[in-house]
């Protein structure tokens, strides 16, 4: 039984560089979510896909952030021109349309921007 | 924007004691979720509450939902050390909003 996987698990980058994270959801799950979590806070919603369609995007998400989910399978989250304030844990979750919508979270990618 | 507040933010309790964590949210939501997060780990789903008056129990944890009061509670019965973690509530349907979490420490 494979859960949600994320790659890489850790990323250190310099300010101004671009980074890309990958999320592989549970195989039959049609919904995929990205969150950002900083220390001592709850996860902050970034964006949501149903199959390959990006249906929701947080107003807090700057234009430097973009996400894709080609073919409705894995997803990528790219951050362009990283800033120190982007340092956080980036969490991916997936769920299946069922009425319960229980989200299963991946282990996260911890980003540190120097 | 929907706001979710939890209290207390920090909770230290002795083994064997009971306590309740509260989750208030600002606008109507038809679903409420409880998650557990261990230090350095990701989130684990505990409960999904789908209707007013819903009550779910698993082991020493019991969650309830009052949609009219926009309030959910997570009750801990006879706490044990293994329950030490951070607990989050979340509401939403497509876009989800999480509380700031309650950091629970159970002391022997």
Interface residues (C-beta under 8 A of the other chain):
Chain A: X33 X35 X40 X41 X42 X43 X44 X45 X48 X55 X56 X58 X91 X93 X99 X100 X101 X102 X103 X104 X105 X106 X107 X108
Chain B: X4 X31 X33 X35 X41 X42 X43 X44 X45 X48 X50 X88 X90 X92 X93 X94 X95 X96 X97 X98 X99 X100 X101
